[in-house]
Amino acid sequence: MITKRQAELIPSVSSQKARDKHKTNIERWKMYARRMQKNPFMKKYIVREGNNKCSWCEGYLNKYVLHHTDYDHLCFYEVCIEFPNPTEKRPNRRVKVPDCETCFYTNRTAFQECAKRVKPVHVFCNKEIYDHSPL
């Protein structure tokens, strides 16, 4: 049984349906739905706003992801940055993400529109949320 607080974390529209809806603005949608949650500035901001607790189980965060509570949104700030994100197999790997930090300082309203749609959750809690999500 999930609580009311937990139910609010389950997206009412699936990622695929939102993607189909925004296909005319697919790059702006991808910036929000696929890349924004990898931005280190956004991650730190959301975790701090969430008091370093998982929004699903309320336990303290160690390994976490940013979970989308709403996929029906577009990134307003289309400038990207790259940063190193090496893996064992790809030591020179770089990740391209929206420049959330500049957006924060230049357009706080746009930044807040993205930030209010993601919550920090443990990796394993994100899987549990996904199991409750619409297909």
MODELLER restraints for C-alpha pairs under 7 A, 6 or more apart:
rsr = mdl.restraints
at = mdl.atoms
rsr.add(forms.Gaussian(group=physical.xy_distance, feature=features.Distance(at['CA:6:A'], at['CA:56:A']), mean=5.64, stdev=0.5))
rsr.add(forms.Gaussian(group=physical.xy_distance, feature=features.Distance(at['CA:9:A'], at['CA:69:A']), mean=5.11, stdev=0.5))
rsr.add(forms.Gaussian(group=physical.xy_distance, feature=features.Distance(at['CA:10:A'], at['CA:69:A']), mean=5.89, stdev=0.5))
rsr.add(forms.Gaussian(group=physical.xy_distance, feature=features.Distance(at['CA:10:A'], at['CA:129:A']), mean=6.28, stdev=0.5))
rsr.add(forms.Gaussian(group=physical.xy_distance, feature=features.Distance(at['CA:10:A'], at['CA:132:A']), mean=6.92, stdev=0.5))
rsr.add(forms.Gaussian(group=physical.xy_distance, feature=features.Distance(at['CA:10:A'], at['CA:133:A']), mean=5.69, stdev=0.5))
rsr.add(forms.Gaussian(group=physical.xy_distance, feature=features.Distance(at['CA:11:A'], at['CA:69:A']), mean=4.78, stdev=0.5))
rsr.add(forms.Gaussian(group=physical.xy_distance, feature=features.Distance(at['CA:11:A'], at['CA:70:A']), mean=5.24, stdev=0.5))
rsr.add(forms.Gaussian(group=physical.xy_distance, feature=features.Distance(at['CA:11:A'], at['CA:133:A']), mean=6.36, stdev=0.5))
rsr.add(forms.Gaussian(group=physical.xy_distance, feature=features.Distance(at['CA:12:A'], at['CA:134:A']), mean=6.84, stdev=0.5))
rsr.add(forms.Gaussian(group=physical.xy_distance, feature=features.Distance(at['CA:13:A'], at['CA:71:A']), mean=6.77, stdev=0.5))
rsr.add(forms.Gaussian(group=physical.xy_distance, feature=features.Distance(at['CA:13:A'], at['CA:134:A']), mean=6.92, stdev=0.5))
rsr.add(forms.Gaussian(group=physical.xy_distance, feature=features.Distance(at['CA:14:A'], at['CA:71:A']), mean=6.97, stdev=0.5))
rsr.add(forms.Gaussian(group=physical.xy_distance, feature=features.Distance(at['CA:14:A'], at['CA:134:A']), mean=5.94, stdev=0.5))
rsr.add(forms.Gaussian(group=physical.xy_distance, feature=features.Distance(at['CA:14:A'], at['CA:135:A']), mean=6.18, stdev=0.5))
rsr.add(forms.Gaussian(group=physical.xy_distance, feature=features.Distance(at['CA:15:A'], at['CA:71:A']), mean=5.65, stdev=0.5))
rsr.add(forms.Gaussian(group=physical.xy_distance, feature=features.Distance(at['CA:18:A'], at['CA:71:A']), mean=5.88, stdev=0.5))
rsr.add(forms.Gaussian(group=physical.xy_distance, feature=features.Distance(at['CA:18:A'], at['CA:72:A']), mean=5.20, stdev=0.5))
rsr.add(forms.Gaussian(group=physical.xy_distance, feature=features.Distance(at['CA:22:A'], at['CA:29:A']), mean=6.59, stdev=0.5))
rsr.add(forms.Gaussian(group=physical.xy_distance, feature=features.Distance(at['CA:28:A'], at['CA:74:A']), mean=5.28, stdev=0.5))
rsr.add(forms.Gaussian(group=physical.xy_distance, feature=features.Distance(at['CA:28:A'], at['CA:75:A']), mean=5.12, stdev=0.5))
rsr.add(forms.Gaussian(group=physical.xy_distance, feature=features.Distance(at['CA:28:A'], at['CA:78:A']), mean=6.79, stdev=0.5))
rsr.add(forms.Gaussian(group=physical.xy_distance, feature=features.Distance(at['CA:29:A'], at['CA:73:A']), mean=6.60, stdev=0.5))
rsr.add(forms.Gaussian(group=physical.xy_distance, feature=features.Distance(at['CA:29:A'], at['CA:74:A']), mean=4.61, stdev=0.5))
rsr.add(forms.Gaussian(group=physical.xy_distance, feature=features.Distance(at['CA:29:A'], at['CA:75:A']), mean=6.25, stdev=0.5))
rsr.add(forms.Gaussian(group=physical.xy_distance, feature=features.Distance(at['CA:31:A'], at['CA:75:A']), mean=5.90, stdev=0.5))
rsr.add(forms.Gaussian(group=physical.xy_distance, feature=features.Distance(at['CA:31:A'], at['CA:97:A']), mean=6.95, stdev=0.5))
rsr.add(forms.Gaussian(group=physical.xy_distance, feature=features.Distance(at['CA:31:A'], at['CA:98:A']), mean=6.16, stdev=0.5))
rsr.add(forms.Gaussian(group=physical.xy_distance, feature=features.Distance(at['CA:32:A'], at['CA:74:A']), mean=5.77, stdev=0.5))
rsr.add(forms.Gaussian(group=physical.xy_distance, feature=features.Distance(at['CA:32:A'], at['CA:75:A']), mean=4.97, stdev=0.5))
rsr.add(forms.Gaussian(group=physical.xy_distance, feature=features.Distance(at['CA:33:A'], at['CA:71:A']), mean=6.20, stdev=0.5))
rsr.add(forms.Gaussian(group=physical.xy_distance, feature=features.Distance(at['CA:35:A'], at['CA:97:A']), mean=5.12, stdev=0.5))
rsr.add(forms.Gaussian(group=physical.xy_distance, feature=features.Distance(at['CA:35:A'], at['CA:98:A']), mean=6.78, stdev=0.5))
rsr.add(forms.Gaussian(group=physical.xy_distance, feature=features.Distance(at['CA:36:A'], at['CA:97:A']), mean=5.95, stdev=0.5))
rsr.add(forms.Gaussian(group=physical.xy_distance, feature=features.Distance(at['CA:36:A'], at['CA:98:A']), mean=5.90, stdev=0.5))
rsr.add(forms.Gaussian(group=physical.xy_distance, feature=features.Distance(at['CA:37:A'], at['CA:43:A']), mean=6.56, stdev=0.5))
rsr.add(forms.Gaussian(group=physical.xy_distance, feature=features.Distance(at['CA:37:A'], at['CA:66:A']), mean=5.50, stdev=0.5))
rsr.add(forms.Gaussian(group=physical.xy_distance, feature=features.Distance(at['CA:38:A'], at['CA:97:A']), mean=6.73, stdev=0.5))
rsr.add(forms.Gaussian(group=physical.xy_distance, feature=features.Distance(at['CA:39:A'], at['CA:97:A']), mean=5.90, stdev=0.5))
rsr.add(forms.Gaussian(group=physical.xy_distance, feature=features.Distance(at['CA:41:A'], at['CA:100:A']), mean=6.69, stdev=0.5))
rsr.add(forms.Gaussian(group=physical.xy_distance, feature=features.Distance(at['CA:41:A'], at['CA:101:A']), mean=5.98, stdev=0.5))
rsr.add(forms.Gaussian(group=physical.xy_distance, feature=features.Distance(at['CA:42:A'], at['CA:100:A']), mean=6.28, stdev=0.5))
rsr.add(forms.Gaussian(group=physical.xy_distance, feature=features.Distance(at['CA:43:A'], at['CA:66:A']), mean=6.92, stdev=0.5))
rsr.add(forms.Gaussian(group=physical.xy_distance, feature=features.Distance(at['CA:46:A'], at['CA:115:A']), mean=6.94, stdev=0.5))
rsr.add(forms.Gaussian(group=physical.xy_distance, feature=features.Distance(at['CA:46:A'], at['CA:119:A']), mean=6.61, stdev=0.5))
rsr.add(forms.Gaussian(group=physical.xy_distance, feature=features.Distance(at['CA:46:A'], at['CA:120:A']), mean=6.54, stdev=0.5))
rsr.add(forms.Gaussian(group=physical.xy_distance, feature=features.Distance(at['CA:47:A'], at['CA:120:A']), mean=5.91, stdev=0.5))
rsr.add(forms.Gaussian(group=physical.xy_distance, feature=features.Distance(at['CA:50:A'], at['CA:120:A']), mean=6.97, stdev=0.5))
rsr.add(forms.Gaussian(group=physical.xy_distance, feature=features.Distance(at['CA:52:A'], at['CA:60:A']), mean=5.88, stdev=0.5))
rsr.add(forms.Gaussian(group=physical.xy_distance, feature=features.Distance(at['CA:52:A'], at['CA:61:A']), mean=5.71, stdev=0.5))
rsr.add(forms.Gaussian(group=physical.xy_distance, feature=features.Distance(at['CA:53:A'], at['CA:59:A']), mean=5.41, stdev=0.5))
rsr.add(forms.Gaussian(group=physical.xy_distance, feature=features.Distance(at['CA:53:A'], at['CA:60:A']), mean=4.44, stdev=0.5))
rsr.add(forms.Gaussian(group=physical.xy_distance, feature=features.Distance(at['CA:53:A'], at['CA:61:A']), mean=5.37, stdev=0.5))
rsr.add(forms.Gaussian(group=physical.xy_distance, feature=features.Distance(at['CA:54:A'], at['CA:60:A']), mean=6.12, stdev=0.5))
rsr.add(forms.Gaussian(group=physical.xy_distance, feature=features.Distance(at['CA:54:A'], at['CA:61:A']), mean=5.86, stdev=0.5))
rsr.add(forms.Gaussian(group=physical.xy_distance, feature=features.Distance(at['CA:54:A'], at['CA:120:A']), mean=5.61, stdev=0.5))
rsr.add(forms.Gaussian(group=physical.xy_distance, feature=features.Distance(at['CA:54:A'], at['CA:121:A']), mean=4.38, stdev=0.5))
rsr.add(forms.Gaussian(group=physical.xy_distance, feature=features.Distance(at['CA:54:A'], at['CA:122:A']), mean=5.99, stdev=0.5))
rsr.add(forms.Gaussian(group=physical.xy_distance, feature=features.Distance(at['CA:55:A'], at['CA:119:A']), mean=6.29, stdev=0.5))
rsr.add(forms.Gaussian(group=physical.xy_distance, feature=features.Distance(at['CA:55:A'], at['CA:120:A']), mean=5.98, stdev=0.5))
rsr.add(forms.Gaussian(group=physical.xy_distance, feature=features.Distance(at['CA:55:A'], at['CA:121:A']), mean=5.54, stdev=0.5))
rsr.add(forms.Gaussian(group=physical.xy_distance, feature=features.Distance(at['CA:56:A'], at['CA:121:A']), mean=6.22, stdev=0.5))
rsr.add(forms.Gaussian(group=physical.xy_distance, feature=features.Distance(at['CA:56:A'], at['CA:125:A']), mean=6.42, stdev=0.5))
rsr.add(forms.Gaussian(group=physical.xy_distance, feature=features.Distance(at['CA:61:A'], at['CA:122:A']), mean=6.36, stdev=0.5))
rsr.add(forms.Gaussian(group=physical.xy_distance, feature=features.Distance(at['CA:63:A'], at['CA:122:A']), mean=5.88, stdev=0.5))
rsr.add(forms.Gaussian(group=physical.xy_distance, feature=features.Distance(at['CA:63:A'], at['CA:123:A']), mean=6.28, stdev=0.5))
rsr.add(forms.Gaussian(group=physical.xy_distance, feature=features.Distance(at['CA:64:A'], at['CA:120:A']), mean=6.48, stdev=0.5))
rsr.add(forms.Gaussian(group=physical.xy_distance, feature=features.Distance(at['CA:64:A'], at['CA:121:A']), mean=5.39, stdev=0.5))
rsr.add(forms.Gaussian(group=physical.xy_distance, feature=features.Distance(at['CA:64:A'], at['CA:122:A']), mean=4.21, stdev=0.5))
rsr.add(forms.Gaussian(group=physical.xy_distance, feature=features.Distance(at['CA:64:A'], at['CA:123:A']), mean=5.06, stdev=0.5))
rsr.add(forms.Gaussian(group=physical.xy_distance, feature=features.Distance(at['CA:65:A'], at['CA:120:A']), mean=5.84, stdev=0.5))
rsr.add(forms.Gaussian(group=physical.xy_distance, feature=features.Distance(at['CA:65:A'], at['CA:121:A']), mean=5.68, stdev=0.5))
rsr.add(forms.Gaussian(group=physical.xy_distance, feature=features.Distance(at['CA:65:A'], at['CA:122:A']), mean=6.29, stdev=0.5))
rsr.add(forms.Gaussian(group=physical.xy_distance, feature=features.Distance(at['CA:65:A'], at['CA:123:A']), mean=5.90, stdev=0.5))
rsr.add(forms.Gaussian(group=physical.xy_distance, feature=features.Distance(at['CA:66:A'], at['CA:118:A']), mean=5.82, stdev=0.5))
rsr.add(forms.Gaussian(group=physical.xy_distance, feature=features.Distance(at['CA:66:A'], at['CA:119:A']), mean=5.41, stdev=0.5))
rsr.add(forms.Gaussian(group=physical.xy_distance, feature=features.Distance(at['CA:66:A'], at['CA:120:A']), mean=4.65, stdev=0.5))
rsr.add(forms.Gaussian(group=physical.xy_distance, feature=features.Distance(at['CA:66:A'], at['CA:121:A']), mean=6.30, stdev=0.5))
rsr.add(forms.Gaussian(group=physical.xy_distance, feature=features.Distance(at['CA:67:A'], at['CA:118:A']), mean=5.20, stdev=0.5))
rsr.add(forms.Gaussian(group=physical.xy_distance, feature=features.Distance(at['CA:67:A'], at['CA:119:A']), mean=5.19, stdev=0.5))
rsr.add(forms.Gaussian(group=physical.xy_distance, feature=features.Distance(at['CA:67:A'], at['CA:120:A']), mean=6.07, stdev=0.5))
rsr.add(forms.Gaussian(group=physical.xy_distance, feature=features.Distance(at['CA:67:A'], at['CA:121:A']), mean=6.44, stdev=0.5))
rsr.add(forms.Gaussian(group=physical.xy_distance, feature=features.Distance(at['CA:67:A'], at['CA:126:A']), mean=6.72, stdev=0.5))
rsr.add(forms.Gaussian(group=physical.xy_distance, feature=features.Distance(at['CA:68:A'], at['CA:117:A']), mean=5.77, stdev=0.5))
rsr.add(forms.Gaussian(group=physical.xy_distance, feature=features.Distance(at['CA:68:A'], at['CA:118:A']), mean=4.42, stdev=0.5))
rsr.add(forms.Gaussian(group=physical.xy_distance, feature=features.Distance(at['CA:68:A'], at['CA:119:A']), mean=6.63, stdev=0.5))
rsr.add(forms.Gaussian(group=physical.xy_distance, feature=features.Distance(at['CA:69:A'], at['CA:117:A']), mean=5.30, stdev=0.5))
rsr.add(forms.Gaussian(group=physical.xy_distance, feature=features.Distance(at['CA:69:A'], at['CA:118:A']), mean=5.66, stdev=0.5))
rsr.add(forms.Gaussian(group=physical.xy_distance, feature=features.Distance(at['CA:70:A'], at['CA:117:A']), mean=5.51, stdev=0.5))
rsr.add(forms.Gaussian(group=physical.xy_distance, feature=features.Distance(at['CA:76:A'], at['CA:110:A']), mean=6.18, stdev=0.5))
rsr.add(forms.Gaussian(group=physical.xy_distance, feature=features.Distance(at['CA:77:A'], at['CA:103:A']), mean=6.24, stdev=0.5))
rsr.add(forms.Gaussian(group=physical.xy_distance, feature=features.Distance(at['CA:78:A'], at['CA:98:A']), mean=6.48, stdev=0.5))
rsr.add(forms.Gaussian(group=physical.xy_distance, feature=features.Distance(at['CA:79:A'], at['CA:98:A']), mean=5.78, stdev=0.5))
rsr.add(forms.Gaussian(group=physical.xy_distance, feature=features.Distance(at['CA:79:A'], at['CA:99:A']), mean=5.80, stdev=0.5))
rsr.add(forms.Gaussian(group=physical.xy_distance, feature=features.Distance(at['CA:80:A'], at['CA:96:A']), mean=6.37, stdev=0.5))
rsr.add(forms.Gaussian(group=physical.xy_distance, feature=features.Distance(at['CA:80:A'], at['CA:97:A']), mean=5.35, stdev=0.5))
rsr.add(forms.Gaussian(group=physical.xy_distance, feature=features.Distance(at['CA:80:A'], at['CA:98:A']), mean=4.22, stdev=0.5))
rsr.add(forms.Gaussian(group=physical.xy_distance, feature=features.Distance(at['CA:80:A'], at['CA:99:A']), mean=5.14, stdev=0.5))
rsr.add(forms.Gaussian(group=physical.xy_distance, feature=features.Distance(at['CA:81:A'], at['CA:96:A']), mean=5.72, stdev=0.5))
rsr.add(forms.Gaussian(group=physical.xy_distance, feature=features.Distance(at['CA:81:A'], at['CA:97:A']), mean=5.57, stdev=0.5))
rsr.add(forms.Gaussian(group=physical.xy_distance, feature=features.Distance(at['CA:81:A'], at['CA:98:A']), mean=6.06, stdev=0.5))
rsr.add(forms.Gaussian(group=physical.xy_distance, feature=features.Distance(at['CA:81:A'], at['CA:99:A']), mean=5.60, stdev=0.5))
rsr.add(forms.Gaussian(group=physical.xy_distance, feature=features.Distance(at['CA:82:A'], at['CA:94:A']), mean=6.23, stdev=0.5))
rsr.add(forms.Gaussian(group=physical.xy_distance, feature=features.Distance(at['CA:82:A'], at['CA:95:A']), mean=5.37, stdev=0.5))
rsr.add(forms.Gaussian(group=physical.xy_distance, feature=features.Distance(at['CA:82:A'], at['CA:96:A']), mean=4.46, stdev=0.5))
rsr.add(forms.Gaussian(group=physical.xy_distance, feature=features.Distance(at['CA:82:A'], at['CA:97:A']), mean=6.28, stdev=0.5))
rsr.add(forms.Gaussian(group=physical.xy_distance, feature=features.Distance(at['CA:83:A'], at['CA:94:A']), mean=5.45, stdev=0.5))
rsr.add(forms.Gaussian(group=physical.xy_distance, feature=features.Distance(at['CA:83:A'], at['CA:95:A']), mean=5.60, stdev=0.5))
rsr.add(forms.Gaussian(group=physical.xy_distance, feature=features.Distance(at['CA:83:A'], at['CA:96:A']), mean=6.89, stdev=0.5))
rsr.add(forms.Gaussian(group=physical.xy_distance, feature=features.Distance(at['CA:84:A'], at['CA:93:A']), mean=6.11, stdev=0.5))
rsr.add(forms.Gaussian(group=physical.xy_distance, feature=features.Distance(at['CA:84:A'], at['CA:94:A']), mean=4.43, stdev=0.5))
rsr.add(forms.Gaussian(group=physical.xy_distance, feature=features.Distance(at['CA:84:A'], at['CA:95:A']), mean=6.41, stdev=0.5))
rsr.add(forms.Gaussian(group=physical.xy_distance, feature=features.Distance(at['CA:85:A'], at['CA:93:A']), mean=5.46, stdev=0.5))
rsr.add(forms.Gaussian(group=physical.xy_distance, feature=features.Distance(at['CA:85:A'], at['CA:94:A']), mean=5.19, stdev=0.5))
rsr.add(forms.Gaussian(group=physical.xy_distance, feature=features.Distance(at['CA:85:A'], at['CA:95:A']), mean=6.16, stdev=0.5))
rsr.add(forms.Gaussian(group=physical.xy_distance, feature=features.Distance(at['CA:86:A'], at['CA:92:A']), mean=5.64, stdev=0.5))
rsr.add(forms.Gaussian(group=physical.xy_distance, feature=features.Distance(at['CA:86:A'], at['CA:93:A']), mean=4.81, stdev=0.5))
rsr.add(forms.Gaussian(group=physical.xy_distance, feature=features.Distance(at['CA:86:A'], at['CA:94:A']), mean=6.94, stdev=0.5))
rsr.add(forms.Gaussian(group=physical.xy_distance, feature=features.Distance(at['CA:87:A'], at['CA:93:A']), mean=6.94, stdev=0.5))
rsr.add(forms.Gaussian(group=physical.xy_distance, feature=features.Distance(at['CA:100:A'], at['CA:111:A']), mean=6.97, stdev=0.5))
rsr.add(forms.Gaussian(group=physical.xy_distance, feature=features.Distance(at['CA:103:A'], at['CA:111:A']), mean=5.86, stdev=0.5))
rsr.add(forms.Gaussian(group=physical.xy_distance, feature=features.Distance(at['CA:104:A'], at['CA:111:A']), mean=5.32, stdev=0.5))
